[in-house]
Structure formats: structure tokens, C-alpha cells
């Protein structure tokens, strides 16, 4: 279970702020978001934030994948292959639950100066 303390909520909001910046038709990774937040070892926490965001229409959680381009969070989306369908509707090519050309679709968030 996710600990709902103020620090987590603040961290989650910072994750969502970066996720909102991911361009249409692009993806980034949990680790890249953690790095941008200055919390390099917090990729798993970014994953928890993405999981907790599914009731928020303003957070494009489907654009966040693992470091290899795998749709590792797909089981948190309602419906069959919804994460893949959302990405493909943006022109991102996905085969066997993996971004076919991860380098082509990858977006690197800016690293925080904090």
C-alpha cells in the first residue's frame, strides 16, 4: 500500500508536473522522471505515482514506460491493452508490449536544478 504522507503527495505532484510535459506521441521512463526530480534512485516511487494518477485526466500516465520501452504499467489501466491503444492513437508504434523504436519516441525531461 502506498504511504499517503505529505512528502509522498508533494513528490507525486512533482512527478505529475513532469508527466504533463511529455509531448504527444512521445514517451519517457520512470527513471528519467526520477532523475529530473533529483531523486535518481526513486524510479519505483515514480511508478507508484503513475499508478495513483489513474483518476486524473490531466496526467498522461500512458506515456511513462520502463527504461527498455516496455509497457510495464499496462496492468494498471482499465480494459484490454488500453495503455498500448492510447500510445498507438498518438502514433507510437508498439509491438509485443514494447515501444518498437524507443529512441525515436523517447523524450528526456529537463533535470531539476534544485
PyMOL commands that set and color helices and strands:
alter all, ss='L'
color gray80, all
select helices_A, chain A and resi 6-19+30-36+43-52+61-63+74-76+82-89+102-105
alter helices_A, ss='H'
color red, helices_A
select strands_A, chain A and resi 28-29+64-65+94-95+98-99
alter strands_A, ss='S'
color yellow, strands_A
deselect
rebuild
show_as cartoon
